[in-house]
Amino acid sequence: MNEMTALGSPIQLVETHGEPTVRDVDLGARLGMKRPTNIRRVIERNKAEIEAYGQLHSARAVVERDKRGGMEVTEYHLTEEQALCVCQLSRAPKAPDVRRMLIEVFTAYRRGHLVPDLDRSAVGGIVKGVVRKALTEALGEMLPTMIEQRLTADPKMVATLDFMPALQVAIDRQVPKKGRRRVVAKISAAVTAFSEINDYRIRRDWSGRKLFDRAAVRHWLSEGGWAPIKDLVDRMGGQATLRLVQPTRRKPS
């Protein structure tokens, strides 16, 4: 069931079986009745006359009665002609103003000027969903362009999955944290020299840290580049390889 309000109008329309209607209690409230539900007495006393303008739509509704729980009642939904007829039959002082209001709101409906009534939480959810979708789509379109622009400006300042820092090499080779900074500096110097000799690219991340081509690191490792680094790590850990020195005979004096 869709509720609609004409811009600038205080009364709602409800689509009932595809037809615009007004709730009986909404009409009773606009007519100024102390109890808007009293409009139902007017409708039931004059049902035959009202139904001359078409079938009278009704629905079951539950009304809360404080601690006594809910009570089921019959709620009437009136078409434009039926609502105008009820206004006349009600003899309410505000009936002329309400009739004008009804004509305006039904005319707005036919012209497509009505807007759905949404509560704030629904509006908030819709807005968040629209904004999230718009941002996701915008970033999806903008990110490749931004990266391309950054690459064009300075190809060395962009990090990709194909490049890695010396620290990652040390971590992959299980270098202990204690003294790791010194080892990382040695790795960086060694791989830098190797990359320059073998024409591998070196990039930098946003902090200025060097990033080495993973292919260069693999090549450096396969060429035995890790051996002197490992020797340094072993010495730091007290596990350096001991080289045996052959004793020499002393010449007799």
C-alpha positions as CSV (number, residue, x, y, z in Angstrom):
1,M,0.0,0.0,0.0
2,N,1.6,3.2,-1.2
3,E,1.0,6.5,0.7
4,M,1.4,9.7,-1.2
5,T,1.3,13.4,-0.4
6,A,0.8,16.3,-2.7
7,L,3.5,19.0,-2.3
8,G,2.0,21.6,0.0
9,S,-1.0,19.5,1.0
10,P,-1.6,18.2,4.5
11,I,-3.6,15.1,3.4
12,Q,-2.4,11.8,2.1
13,L,-3.7,9.5,-0.6
14,V,-3.5,5.7,-0.4
15,E,-3.5,3.5,-3.4
16,T,-6.2,0.9,-2.9
17,H,-6.4,-1.8,-5.6
18,G,-4.6,0.6,-7.9
19,E,-7.0,3.5,-7.2
20,P,-6.2,6.7,-5.2
21,T,-8.2,6.9,-2.0
22,V,-8.4,8.8,1.4
23,R,-8.5,7.1,4.8
24,D,-11.6,7.8,6.7
25,V,-9.7,8.9,9.9
26,D,-7.5,11.3,7.8
27,L,-10.7,12.9,6.4
28,G,-12.3,13.0,9.9
29,A,-9.2,14.8,11.3
30,R,-9.2,17.4,8.5
31,L,-12.9,18.0,9.1
32,G,-12.1,18.9,12.7
33,M,-13.9,16.1,14.5
34,K,-12.9,15.6,18.1
35,R,-12.6,11.9,17.4
36,P,-11.7,11.3,13.8
37,T,-13.1,7.8,14.0
38,N,-16.6,9.3,14.3
39,I,-16.4,9.8,10.5
40,R,-17.2,6.1,10.2
41,R,-20.6,6.6,11.7
42,V,-21.4,9.1,8.9
43,I,-20.1,6.6,6.3
44,E,-22.1,3.7,7.7
45,R,-25.4,5.7,8.1
46,N,-25.1,6.9,4.5
47,K,-23.5,3.8,2.9
48,A,-26.1,3.5,0.1
49,E,-25.7,7.1,-1.0
50,I,-21.8,6.8,-0.9
51,E,-21.8,3.6,-2.8
52,A,-23.6,5.3,-5.6
53,Y,-20.2,6.7,-6.5
54,G,-18.6,3.3,-6.6
55,Q,-17.6,0.4,-4.5
56,L,-16.7,1.4,-0.9
57,H,-13.3,0.0,-0.1
58,S,-12.6,-1.2,3.5
59,A,-9.7,-2.8,5.3
60,R,-9.2,-4.3,8.8
61,A,-7.0,-2.3,11.1
62,V,-5.8,-2.8,14.7
63,V,-6.2,0.1,17.2
64,E,-4.3,0.0,20.4
65,R,-6.4,0.4,23.6
66,D,-3.7,1.1,26.3
67,K,-3.4,-1.9,28.6
68,R,-6.4,-3.6,27.1
69,G,-4.5,-4.6,24.0
70,G,-5.5,-4.1,20.4
71,M,-8.9,-4.0,18.8
72,E,-9.8,-4.8,15.2
73,V,-11.8,-2.1,13.4
74,T,-13.0,-1.5,9.9
75,E,-11.2,1.3,8.1
76,Y,-12.8,2.8,5.0
77,H,-10.8,4.1,2.0
78,L,-12.8,6.7,0.0
79,T,-12.4,7.6,-3.6
80,E,-12.5,11.3,-4.6
81,E,-16.2,11.4,-5.3
82,Q,-17.0,9.4,-2.1
83,A,-14.8,11.7,0.0
84,L,-16.5,14.8,-1.4
85,C,-19.9,13.2,-0.6
86,V,-18.9,12.4,3.0
87,C,-17.7,16.0,3.5
88,Q,-21.1,17.3,2.4
89,L,-22.9,14.7,4.6
90,S,-20.7,15.5,7.7
91,R,-22.1,19.1,7.9
92,A,-18.7,20.0,9.5
93,P,-17.8,23.7,9.5
94,K,-14.5,22.9,7.7
95,A,-16.1,20.9,5.0
96,P,-15.7,23.6,2.2
97,D,-12.0,23.9,2.9
98,V,-11.5,20.1,3.0
99,R,-13.4,19.7,-0.3
100,R,-11.0,22.2,-1.9
101,M,-8.1,20.3,-0.4
102,L,-9.4,17.0,-1.8
103,I,-9.8,18.4,-5.2
104,E,-6.3,19.7,-5.2
105,V,-4.7,16.5,-4.0
106,F,-6.6,14.2,-6.4
107,T,-5.8,16.6,-9.3
108,A,-2.1,16.5,-8.2
109,Y,-2.3,12.7,-8.3
110,R,-3.7,12.7,-11.9
111,R,-0.9,15.1,-13.0
112,G,1.8,12.9,-11.4
113,H,2.8,15.6,-8.8
114,L,2.6,13.3,-5.8
115,V,5.7,12.1,-3.9
116,P,5.9,9.0,-1.7
117,D,6.0,9.5,2.0
118,L,9.1,7.9,3.6
119,D,10.2,7.9,7.2
120,R,13.6,9.4,8.0
121,S,15.2,6.0,8.7
122,A,14.1,4.8,5.3
123,V,15.4,7.9,3.6
124,G,18.7,7.6,5.5
125,G,19.1,4.0,4.3
126,I,18.3,4.9,0.7
127,V,20.7,7.9,0.7
128,K,23.5,5.8,2.2
129,G,23.0,3.1,-0.3
130,V,23.0,5.6,-3.2
131,V,26.1,7.4,-1.9
132,R,28.0,4.1,-1.3
133,K,27.1,2.9,-4.8
134,A,28.1,6.2,-6.4
135,L,31.4,6.3,-4.5
136,T,32.2,2.7,-5.4
137,E,31.5,3.3,-9.1
138,A,33.4,6.6,-9.1
139,L,36.5,5.1,-7.4
140,G,36.4,2.1,-9.8
141,E,36.5,4.5,-12.7
142,M,39.0,7.0,-11.2
143,L,41.6,4.8,-9.6
144,P,43.1,3.4,-12.9
145,T,43.4,7.0,-14.2
146,M,45.0,8.2,-11.0
147,I,47.5,5.4,-11.0
148,E,48.3,6.1,-14.7
149,Q,48.7,9.8,-14.0
150,R,51.1,9.0,-11.1
151,L,53.1,6.7,-13.2
152,T,53.4,9.3,-15.9
153,A,54.6,11.9,-13.4
154,D,57.1,9.6,-11.6
155,P,57.3,5.9,-12.4
156,K,59.6,5.3,-9.5
157,M,57.1,6.4,-6.9
158,V,54.4,3.7,-7.4
159,A,54.5,0.4,-5.6
160,T,52.9,-2.7,-7.2
161,L,52.7,-6.4,-6.3
162,D,55.7,-7.0,-8.6
163,F,58.0,-5.1,-6.3
164,M,59.1,-5.7,-2.7
165,P,61.3,-3.9,-0.1
166,A,64.5,-5.2,1.4
167,L,62.7,-5.7,4.7
168,Q,60.4,-8.3,3.0
169,V,63.4,-10.2,1.7
170,A,64.8,-10.3,5.3
171,I,61.5,-11.5,6.7
172,D,61.1,-14.2,4.0
173,R,64.7,-15.4,4.9
174,Q,63.7,-15.5,8.6
175,V,66.2,-13.0,9.7
176,P,65.6,-12.4,13.5
177,K,64.3,-9.0,14.6
178,K,67.4,-8.3,16.7
179,G,69.9,-6.6,14.3
180,R,67.5,-6.9,11.4
181,R,67.9,-3.2,10.5
182,R,71.6,-3.7,9.7
183,V,70.8,-6.8,7.6
184,V,68.1,-4.9,5.7
185,A,70.6,-2.2,4.9
186,K,73.1,-4.7,3.5
187,I,70.3,-6.4,1.4
188,S,69.3,-3.1,0.0
189,A,72.8,-2.1,-1.0
190,A,73.5,-5.5,-2.5
191,V,70.2,-5.8,-4.5
192,T,70.6,-2.1,-5.6
193,A,74.0,-2.8,-7.1
194,F,72.8,-6.1,-8.6
195,S,69.7,-4.4,-10.2
196,E,71.8,-1.6,-11.7
197,I,74.2,-4.1,-13.2
198,N,71.5,-6.3,-14.6
199,D,69.1,-3.5,-15.8
200,Y,66.3,-4.2,-13.3
201,R,64.0,-1.4,-12.3
202,I,64.0,0.1,-8.8
203,R,60.9,1.9,-7.5
204,R,60.1,3.7,-4.3
205,D,57.0,3.7,-2.2
206,W,55.2,6.8,-0.8
207,S,57.8,7.0,2.1
208,G,60.8,6.9,-0.3
209,R,61.7,3.3,0.6
210,K,63.3,1.4,-2.3
211,L,61.3,-1.4,-3.9
212,F,63.0,-4.1,-5.9
213,D,61.7,-6.1,-8.8
214,R,60.9,-9.6,-7.5
215,A,62.5,-11.1,-10.5
216,A,65.7,-9.2,-9.6
217,V,65.6,-10.5,-6.0
218,R,65.1,-14.1,-7.3
219,H,68.0,-13.6,-9.7
220,W,70.2,-12.2,-7.0
221,L,69.4,-15.1,-4.7
222,S,70.1,-17.7,-7.4
223,E,73.5,-16.1,-8.1
224,G,74.5,-16.6,-4.5
225,G,73.9,-13.1,-3.4
226,W,72.5,-14.3,-0.1
227,A,75.7,-16.0,1.0
228,P,77.5,-13.0,2.4
229,I,74.3,-11.8,4.0
230,K,73.8,-15.2,5.6
231,D,77.3,-15.1,6.9
232,L,76.6,-11.7,8.5
233,V,73.4,-13.0,10.1
234,D,75.2,-16.1,11.4
235,R,78.0,-13.9,13.0
236,M,75.3,-11.7,14.6
237,G,73.8,-14.9,16.1
238,G,77.1,-16.4,17.1
239,Q,76.9,-19.1,14.5
240,A,79.6,-17.9,12.1
241,T,81.4,-20.6,10.2
242,L,84.8,-21.4,11.8
243,R,87.6,-21.7,9.2
244,L,90.3,-24.2,10.2
245,V,93.9,-22.9,9.8
246,Q,96.5,-25.5,9.2
247,P,99.3,-25.3,11.8
248,T,102.8,-24.8,10.5
249,R,106.0,-26.4,11.9
250,R,108.4,-24.2,13.6
251,K,111.9,-24.3,12.2
252,P,114.5,-25.4,14.8
253,S,116.5,-22.5,16.1
